[in-house]
Structures are given as C-alpha cells and as structure tokens.
Amino acid sequence: MNEAALRRLEQEMQPQSFTLENGLTVLVCEMPQFKGVHAVYATRFGSATRSFELDGEVINLPDGVAHFLEHKMFEDEDGNDAFELYAQTGASANAFTSFDKTCYIFTATGAVEESLDILLDFVSHPYFTEKTVAKEQGIIGQEIKMYEDSPEFRMLFGLLGAMYHECPVRTDIAGTVESIASITPEILYKCCDAFYQPQNMVLSVAGNITAQQVLDACARADIPANPHTVRRICAAEPAGVLRRETEFTMQVAQSIWGIGYKAPAEAAADVRGELICDLAVELLVGETSPLFSRLYDDGLINAGFSGEYIAGDGYCCLIFGGETRDPDALEREFRAEVQRVLKEGIDREQFACTKNLMLGEAITGLESITDMATDQAEVWLRGHTLYDEVRQLAALQPEDIEAMLPVLYDERNSSVIRILPQA
C-alpha cells in the first residue's frame, strides 16, 4: 500500500473527536449514506481488574464484578428497565464485558436521539439495592452454570487457568456462583466511582447522525466530571505456566484439543505488538495456512478449528483449539509445524496474502456502521486509532514476525488441554 493510499485511508478512518469538559471522549463517524446508527458507550473496566485504590482505599473485588455491574446498569431508581425504554424507540440494544472493557451498545434506524438519551442516562446514573443485587445473583448464577456446560468455554478457561498463576484473566469473566454471592451494592458503587467516570470512557457513534446531535445528547445528559482518584493494582505474575497438561471428560460427541502459549505481557503492549500476535496466529492456523489445509484434509480438524491472541495489562497469550477425532495426532502435527516455522521461517507469499487480507478487512469495515463505531471505541480504549493499525500493518515485514516467533511460541511456556467424550 503506497503513501497516497494510506493518506486517503487516514481521512476515511479518522472520526470527528471531541473531549468534553467532564473528560468524556466522543467519537463520531458521520455516514449519511446509511439509514441506521450504531452507538457504543464503553469503559476501561473488565474482569481482569480485580484490585484498585480509590481515593486512598484499597479495594479487592470478588470474581465477576465487572460482568455483574454490566447486568445491573440497565435498571434505574424508578424501576424502569432500559430494554423496555429502547423497545419504545425501536432500538436494538445489548451489552458485553470482556477482560479489559465493558460496552453498552444500540442500533437504531429511528428515534436515534431518544435512544442516545436512554444510553447516556442509565449508564451514567447507576442504582443498586440489596434486593435488586440479590435478584441478579440468582440470574447470573444460572448463566454461569449454563456456560459450564459449554466445551468451548471450558477449553478456553481451562487453558487460561493452566497458563496463569495469579493474573485474573485465568478466571471466568462472569465469576463463580460463590464469588458473585459476595457482591454488594457498596462494591458496585465503588466500581462506578472508579471506572464509570467520563475520563475513563468513550462514546463512539457511527451512521446517519451528525456530530452536533451527539454532542447535544451529551449536553442533555449533563454528566459531571468525576472527582475520584484511582489506581489499578495488578497482581505479580510468576514466569512459566502453572500446569502443562489438563484432561477431563464431558458430554461431547468428539474430543476437543487445545494449546496455549503464554507470552510476555509486553509482547502486545503496543499496536505493532498486537498486529504481530494477530499475524502469528493467522499465519499458523488461518484458513489459507498450510497447516489448516493439511489437518482439514486429513480429517483431524473441522472448519471450527481456530486461534486467537488475548492481551491486556499484565497478560498476553496465543490460544488454539477445536474438535478432533484424534487429539494425540493433532498435537503431534501442530507442534511439528510450530517447530518447522521456527526453523524455516514464514512463507513470503503466504505472508503477503495474509497481510493483504487483513488490510482488506480493515477497509471493508469502513462500510459498516457497526464496525466503525465498535472498532473506533475499542482502539481508543487501547490508546491508538484505526489508522495507526493500518499504517503499522502496511509496514510490517516477514522478518518482524520471525523475530518474535521464538518468544510467542516457546514450548516451555505452553499448556495443552484435552476434553474427551464421557464413556
């Protein structure tokens, strides 16, 4: 991609950006050619934040608080449910919590300003009581039990729990039935004071709306600046993995095999590192990779076999897995391919195709209001822009990936999981 093309992309990817007096960042992508609007209101608070200092007081959280808080934010003091209010405007709304963030979203084709008012109001004015918290504990407890029956979920957190000794990323985002039982309104309010403050949040909107309409909605919401001082506390993570192998049985039709590589947290500490991790995964098991094709043709995997990298403050790992008829054979083939790539390097043609595919996906995202609003919010939370990612990706060479492969694929820092069918 030449410099002229990059400059054109920079203009298309750059949202209108505003920092309000209260500290809230507002990003707006005016896309009048679309009928709808997608909005994301996000905070840098996810399940991996377990300890923090609020105005000098150290607070240690039970597992699952960020996710629990996400659920409880939809109800106000008058008993109104935000989903019912959205139903009146015709908006489709949702929310999700990850390791490092919580996002509240809606998509609408009409009454957009009213939907923005709902979003900004319920997220900015939390209300909790002992009674409402107790009710939610029962609801989320059922959700946790449901996920315990998911083999994909068990594989992911089985690997994270085997790789990490102390880092909270090893624990289910929703927590456990026991951990959420200790959540109180006081804990939830302290988390709001610490992390649901405008300086820690971003409102990203894309679609058939103007920046002035979004700013007017923010003015109507009248969200005050937060006076609290906050410091996150991260647990020290020992080197090496906690456990090299995990095996158990479940009610599955076919065995599931997975492997995780625990990398240094700094490996994905910036845009370049994130892209290298992403490419390292795609080059190994992407649908166009030699390994994926060979394993698929041999019947050792199906189309669902995949990989991903997970990274945030204090953690970075690469995880691969899926169903297989022969876990041992799959492991032999997988490890052999990792060693081959470490020795022989990356195929240059495959690298060019994979990089171009990723660049194409970034450009395609410009034609989606959902992708634009979501991606703009997520990169802001990580401290950069979409254009930063494209420029860095365009500049990457095979040698950049090869230099990091021994760090990312260190067998001494790997852990394997096998989920076998119950007899």
C-alpha positions as CSV (number, residue, x, y, z in Angstrom):
1,M,0.0,0.0,0.0
2,N,1.6,3.3,-1.1
3,E,1.7,6.5,0.7
4,A,-1.1,8.2,-1.3
5,A,-3.5,5.3,-0.5
6,L,-2.6,5.5,3.2
7,R,-3.3,9.2,3.3
8,R,-6.7,8.6,1.7
9,L,-7.4,5.9,4.3
10,E,-6.4,8.2,7.1
11,Q,-9.1,10.7,6.1
12,E,-11.8,8.0,5.9
13,M,-10.8,6.3,9.1
14,Q,-10.4,9.5,11.2
15,P,-13.6,10.1,13.2
16,Q,-14.6,13.5,14.5
17,S,-13.2,13.6,18.0
18,F,-14.3,15.7,21.0
19,T,-13.2,15.8,24.6
20,L,-15.9,17.3,26.7
21,E,-15.4,19.4,29.8
22,N,-16.2,16.5,32.0
23,G,-13.4,14.4,30.3
24,L,-15.6,12.2,28.2
25,T,-14.2,11.4,24.7
26,V,-16.8,11.5,21.9
27,L,-16.1,9.9,18.5
28,V,-18.5,10.5,15.7
29,C,-18.4,9.0,12.1
30,E,-21.0,10.8,10.1
31,M,-22.2,8.2,7.5
32,P,-25.3,9.8,5.9
33,Q,-25.5,7.2,3.2
34,F,-26.8,4.7,5.8
35,K,-30.2,4.6,7.3
36,G,-29.2,3.4,10.8
37,V,-27.0,4.5,13.7
38,H,-24.8,2.3,15.9
39,A,-23.6,3.6,19.3
40,V,-21.1,2.2,21.7
41,Y,-20.6,3.6,25.3
42,A,-17.6,1.9,26.7
43,T,-15.4,1.9,29.8
44,R,-11.9,0.6,30.6
45,F,-13.2,-1.9,33.2
46,G,-13.3,-5.6,32.6
47,S,-13.0,-8.8,34.6
48,A,-9.1,-8.6,34.7
49,T,-9.4,-5.6,37.0
50,R,-9.6,-7.2,40.5
51,S,-7.9,-4.7,42.7
52,F,-7.6,-0.9,42.8
53,E,-7.1,2.0,45.0
54,L,-10.0,4.6,45.2
55,D,-9.2,7.8,47.0
56,G,-6.5,6.0,49.0
57,E,-8.7,3.0,49.9
58,V,-7.5,-0.4,48.5
59,I,-10.4,-2.4,47.2
60,N,-10.2,-6.1,46.3
61,L,-13.0,-7.4,44.2
62,P,-14.6,-10.9,44.0
63,D,-14.5,-12.6,40.6
64,G,-17.3,-11.4,38.2
65,V,-17.9,-7.9,39.4
66,A,-17.5,-6.1,36.0
67,H,-19.9,-8.5,34.4
68,F,-22.4,-8.3,37.3
69,L,-22.2,-4.5,37.1
70,E,-23.0,-4.6,33.3
71,H,-26.2,-6.5,34.1
72,K,-27.3,-4.2,36.9
73,M,-26.7,-0.9,35.0
74,F,-30.0,-1.4,33.0
75,E,-32.3,-0.7,35.9
76,D,-33.0,2.7,37.4
77,E,-34.3,4.0,40.7
78,D,-37.9,4.2,39.4
79,G,-37.8,0.5,38.3
80,N,-37.5,1.3,34.6
81,D,-35.7,-1.2,32.5
82,A,-33.5,0.2,29.8
83,F,-34.5,-2.5,27.3
84,E,-38.2,-1.6,27.7
85,L,-37.3,2.0,27.0
86,Y,-35.4,1.0,24.0
87,A,-38.4,-1.0,22.8
88,Q,-40.3,2.2,22.7
89,T,-37.8,3.8,20.4
90,G,-37.4,0.7,18.2
91,A,-33.7,0.4,19.0
92,S,-31.9,-3.0,19.4
93,A,-29.7,-2.9,22.5
94,N,-27.1,-5.1,24.2
95,A,-24.0,-5.0,26.4
96,F,-20.9,-7.2,26.9
97,T,-18.0,-7.5,29.3
98,S,-14.5,-8.7,28.3
99,F,-11.3,-9.0,30.2
100,D,-10.5,-5.3,29.7
101,K,-13.7,-3.4,29.0
102,T,-17.4,-3.2,29.3
103,C,-19.5,-1.9,26.3
104,Y,-23.1,-0.8,26.1
105,I,-24.5,-0.7,22.6
106,F,-27.6,0.0,20.5
107,T,-28.5,0.1,16.8
108,A,-31.4,2.2,15.6
109,T,-33.0,3.5,12.4
110,G,-35.3,6.0,14.0
111,A,-35.7,8.0,17.3
112,V,-31.9,8.0,17.5
113,E,-31.6,11.0,19.8
114,E,-34.1,9.4,22.2
115,S,-32.0,6.2,22.2
116,L,-28.9,8.2,22.9
117,D,-30.6,9.8,25.8
118,I,-31.5,6.4,27.2
119,L,-27.9,5.1,26.8
120,L,-26.3,8.0,28.4
121,D,-28.8,8.2,31.3
122,F,-28.8,4.6,32.5
123,V,-25.0,4.1,32.2
124,S,-24.3,7.4,34.0
125,H,-26.8,7.1,36.8
126,P,-26.5,3.7,38.5
127,Y,-28.9,2.5,41.1
128,F,-28.5,-0.6,43.3
129,T,-30.2,-2.1,46.3
130,E,-29.7,-5.2,48.4
131,K,-32.9,-6.6,46.8
132,T,-32.0,-5.9,43.2
133,V,-28.5,-7.3,43.7
134,A,-29.8,-10.5,45.3
135,K,-32.2,-10.9,42.3
136,E,-29.4,-10.6,39.8
137,Q,-27.2,-13.0,41.7
138,G,-29.7,-15.7,41.0
139,I,-30.0,-14.8,37.3
140,I,-26.2,-14.7,36.7
141,G,-25.8,-17.8,38.8
142,Q,-27.9,-19.7,36.2
143,E,-25.9,-18.1,33.4
144,I,-22.6,-19.3,35.0
145,K,-24.0,-22.9,35.2
146,M,-25.0,-22.8,31.6
147,Y,-21.5,-21.8,30.5
148,E,-20.1,-24.7,32.5
149,D,-21.8,-27.0,30.0
150,S,-20.1,-25.4,27.0
151,P,-17.0,-27.3,25.9
152,E,-15.6,-24.3,24.1
153,F,-15.9,-22.2,27.2
154,R,-14.3,-25.0,29.3
155,M,-11.4,-25.2,26.8
156,L,-10.7,-21.5,26.9
157,F,-10.7,-21.0,30.6
158,G,-9.1,-24.4,31.2
159,L,-6.1,-23.2,29.2
160,L,-6.1,-19.7,30.8
161,G,-6.3,-21.3,34.2
162,A,-3.4,-23.7,33.4
163,M,-1.1,-20.9,32.0
164,Y,-1.6,-18.2,34.6
165,H,-0.8,-18.5,38.3
166,E,-2.2,-15.2,39.6
167,C,-3.5,-13.0,36.7
168,P,-7.3,-12.6,36.9
169,V,-7.5,-13.5,33.2
170,R,-7.5,-17.1,34.4
171,T,-11.0,-16.7,35.9
172,D,-14.3,-16.8,34.1
173,I,-15.5,-13.3,33.2
174,A,-18.8,-13.9,35.0
175,G,-17.1,-15.3,38.1
176,T,-18.5,-18.2,40.0
177,V,-21.7,-18.8,41.9
178,E,-19.7,-18.4,45.1
179,S,-17.9,-15.3,44.1
180,I,-20.9,-13.3,43.0
181,A,-22.7,-14.1,46.2
182,S,-20.3,-11.7,48.0
183,I,-21.2,-8.8,45.7
184,T,-22.9,-5.9,47.4
185,P,-24.4,-2.5,46.3
186,E,-21.4,-0.9,48.1
187,I,-18.9,-2.8,45.9
188,L,-20.8,-1.9,42.8
189,Y,-21.0,1.8,43.7
190,K,-17.2,1.9,44.3
191,C,-16.6,0.4,40.9
192,C,-18.8,3.0,39.3
193,D,-16.9,5.8,41.2
194,A,-13.6,4.3,40.0
195,F,-14.3,3.3,36.4
196,Y,-17.6,4.7,35.2
197,Q,-16.2,8.2,35.2
198,P,-16.1,10.2,32.0
199,Q,-12.3,10.4,31.9
200,N,-12.2,6.6,31.6
201,M,-15.0,6.2,29.0
202,V,-15.6,6.8,25.3
203,L,-18.9,7.3,23.4
204,S,-18.5,6.2,19.8
205,V,-21.3,6.7,17.3
206,A,-21.4,6.0,13.5
207,G,-24.2,6.3,10.9
208,N,-26.9,8.7,9.8
209,I,-26.3,11.2,12.5
210,T,-24.4,14.5,12.9
211,A,-21.7,15.2,15.5
212,Q,-23.9,18.1,16.8
213,Q,-26.7,15.7,17.5
214,V,-24.4,13.5,19.5
215,L,-22.9,16.5,21.4
216,D,-26.4,17.8,22.1
217,A,-27.3,14.4,23.7
218,C,-24.2,14.6,25.9
219,A,-25.2,18.1,27.0
220,R,-28.7,16.9,27.9
221,A,-27.2,14.0,29.9
222,D,-25.2,16.6,31.9
223,I,-22.7,14.0,33.2
224,P,-20.4,15.6,35.8
225,A,-16.7,15.2,35.9
226,N,-15.6,12.5,38.4
227,P,-13.5,13.8,41.4
228,H,-12.1,10.5,42.5
229,T,-8.5,9.4,42.2
230,V,-8.0,5.8,41.0
231,R,-5.0,3.5,40.7
232,R,-5.3,0.0,39.3
233,I,-3.3,-2.7,41.2
234,C,-2.0,-5.7,39.1
235,A,-1.0,-9.0,40.7
236,A,2.6,-10.1,40.0
237,E,2.5,-13.0,37.6
238,P,5.2,-15.6,38.0
239,A,7.1,-16.8,35.0
240,G,6.2,-20.1,33.3
241,V,2.9,-21.9,33.2
242,L,1.1,-23.3,36.2
243,R,0.2,-26.6,34.6
244,R,1.5,-28.2,31.4
245,E,-1.4,-30.6,30.8
246,T,-5.1,-30.7,31.6
247,E,-7.5,-33.5,30.7
248,F,-11.1,-34.3,31.7
249,T,-14.3,-35.7,30.2
250,M,-17.6,-34.1,29.2
251,Q,-20.7,-35.0,27.3
252,V,-19.2,-34.1,23.9
253,A,-19.6,-36.0,20.6
254,Q,-16.0,-35.6,19.7
255,S,-12.8,-34.9,21.6
256,I,-11.6,-31.3,21.9
257,W,-7.9,-30.4,21.9
258,G,-6.4,-27.0,22.6
259,I,-3.0,-25.5,23.3
260,G,-2.0,-22.1,24.8
261,Y,1.3,-20.3,24.7
262,K,1.9,-17.8,27.5
263,A,3.9,-14.9,26.1
264,P,5.5,-11.9,27.9
265,A,2.8,-9.3,28.6
266,E,4.9,-6.7,26.8
267,A,4.8,-8.7,23.5
268,A,1.4,-7.0,22.7
269,A,1.9,-3.7,24.6
270,D,1.6,-1.5,21.6
271,V,-0.1,-1.5,18.1
272,R,2.8,-3.2,16.4
273,G,2.9,-6.0,19.0
274,E,-0.8,-6.6,18.7
275,L,-0.5,-6.9,14.9
276,I,2.4,-9.3,15.2
277,C,0.5,-11.5,17.5
278,D,-2.5,-11.4,15.2
279,L,-0.4,-12.3,12.2
280,A,1.5,-15.0,14.1
281,V,-1.9,-16.7,14.7
282,E,-3.3,-16.3,11.2
283,L,-0.1,-17.5,9.5
284,L,-0.2,-20.7,11.6
285,V,-3.8,-21.7,11.5
286,G,-5.7,-19.3,9.3
287,E,-7.9,-20.9,6.7
288,T,-5.3,-20.3,4.0
289,S,-2.4,-21.7,6.0
290,P,-0.7,-25.0,5.0
291,L,-1.3,-26.4,8.5
292,F,-5.0,-25.8,8.4
293,S,-5.4,-27.2,5.0
294,R,-3.4,-30.4,5.8
295,L,-5.2,-31.0,9.1
296,Y,-8.6,-30.4,7.5
297,D,-7.8,-32.7,4.5
298,D,-6.7,-35.4,6.9
299,G,-9.9,-35.2,8.9
300,L,-8.1,-34.1,12.1
301,I,-10.0,-30.9,12.4
302,N,-13.2,-29.3,11.1
303,A,-13.9,-25.8,9.9
304,G,-14.3,-24.6,13.5
305,F,-10.6,-25.1,14.4
306,S,-9.1,-21.6,15.1
307,G,-6.7,-19.5,17.1
308,E,-6.7,-16.1,18.8
309,Y,-4.4,-13.9,20.8
310,I,-5.6,-12.5,24.1
311,A,-3.7,-9.5,25.5
312,G,-4.1,-6.7,28.1
313,D,-2.4,-5.2,31.1
314,G,-0.2,-8.0,32.5
315,Y,-1.1,-10.8,30.1
316,C,-0.6,-12.0,26.5
317,C,-1.2,-15.4,25.2
318,L,-1.9,-17.3,22.0
319,I,-4.6,-20.0,22.1
320,F,-5.6,-22.6,19.5
321,G,-8.1,-25.4,19.5
322,G,-11.2,-27.2,18.3
323,E,-12.8,-30.6,17.8
324,T,-10.7,-33.5,16.6
325,R,-11.1,-37.3,16.2
326,D,-7.5,-37.8,17.4
327,P,-6.1,-35.4,20.0
328,D,-2.7,-37.1,20.1
329,A,-2.2,-37.0,16.3
330,L,-3.4,-33.4,16.2
331,E,-0.9,-32.4,18.9
332,R,2.0,-34.1,17.1
333,E,1.1,-32.3,13.8
334,F,0.6,-29.0,15.4
335,R,3.8,-29.0,17.5
336,A,5.8,-30.2,14.4
337,E,4.5,-27.3,12.3
338,V,5.4,-24.8,15.0
339,Q,9.0,-26.2,15.1
340,R,9.2,-26.1,11.3
341,V,8.1,-22.5,11.2
342,L,10.6,-21.5,13.9
343,K,13.4,-23.2,12.0
344,E,12.5,-22.3,8.4
345,G,10.6,-19.0,8.8
346,I,7.5,-17.7,7.2
347,D,6.5,-18.3,3.6
348,R,6.7,-14.9,1.9
349,E,3.8,-15.5,-0.4
350,Q,1.5,-16.6,2.4
351,F,2.6,-13.6,4.5
352,A,1.7,-11.2,1.7
353,C,-1.7,-12.8,1.2
354,T,-2.5,-12.8,4.9
355,K,-1.4,-9.2,5.4
356,N,-3.4,-8.1,2.3
357,L,-6.5,-9.9,3.6
358,M,-6.2,-8.1,7.0
359,L,-5.8,-4.8,5.2
360,G,-8.8,-5.6,3.1
361,E,-10.9,-6.4,6.2
362,A,-9.9,-3.1,7.7
363,I,-11.0,-1.2,4.6
364,T,-14.3,-3.2,4.3
365,G,-15.1,-2.2,7.9
366,L,-15.4,1.4,6.7
367,E,-18.7,0.4,5.0
368,S,-20.3,-0.9,8.3
369,I,-21.7,1.4,10.9
370,T,-21.4,-1.4,13.5
371,D,-17.7,-2.0,12.7
372,M,-16.9,1.7,12.6
373,A,-18.5,2.6,15.9
374,T,-17.2,-0.6,17.6
375,D,-13.7,-0.5,16.2
376,Q,-13.2,3.2,16.9
377,A,-14.2,2.6,20.6
378,E,-12.0,-0.4,21.0
379,V,-8.9,1.1,19.6
380,W,-9.4,4.3,21.7
381,L,-9.6,2.2,24.8
382,R,-6.3,0.6,23.8
383,G,-4.7,4.1,23.2
384,H,-4.5,4.3,19.5
385,T,-6.5,4.7,16.3
386,L,-7.7,2.6,13.4
387,Y,-5.3,4.4,11.1
388,D,-2.4,3.6,13.4
389,E,-3.3,-0.1,12.9
390,V,-3.4,0.2,9.1
391,R,-0.2,2.1,8.8
392,Q,1.7,-0.3,11.2
393,L,0.2,-3.3,9.4
394,A,1.2,-2.0,6.0
395,A,4.8,-1.5,7.2
396,L,5.2,-5.0,8.7
397,Q,7.6,-7.4,7.0
398,P,8.1,-11.2,7.4
399,E,11.3,-10.6,9.4
400,D,9.3,-8.6,12.0
401,I,7.1,-11.7,12.7
402,E,10.0,-14.1,12.6
403,A,11.9,-12.1,15.2
404,M,9.0,-12.6,17.6
405,L,8.1,-16.2,16.9
406,P,10.6,-17.7,19.4
407,V,9.0,-15.5,22.1
408,L,5.4,-16.2,21.1
409,Y,5.9,-20.0,20.5
410,D,8.1,-21.0,23.4
411,E,7.3,-24.7,24.1
412,R,8.4,-24.2,27.7
413,N,5.5,-21.8,28.2
414,S,2.9,-23.9,26.5
415,S,-0.1,-25.8,28.1
416,V,-2.3,-28.4,26.5
417,I,-5.9,-29.3,27.2
418,R,-7.8,-32.4,26.2
419,I,-11.6,-32.8,26.7
420,L,-12.6,-36.3,26.0
421,P,-16.1,-37.8,25.5
422,Q,-17.6,-39.5,28.5
423,A,-17.7,-43.3,28.2
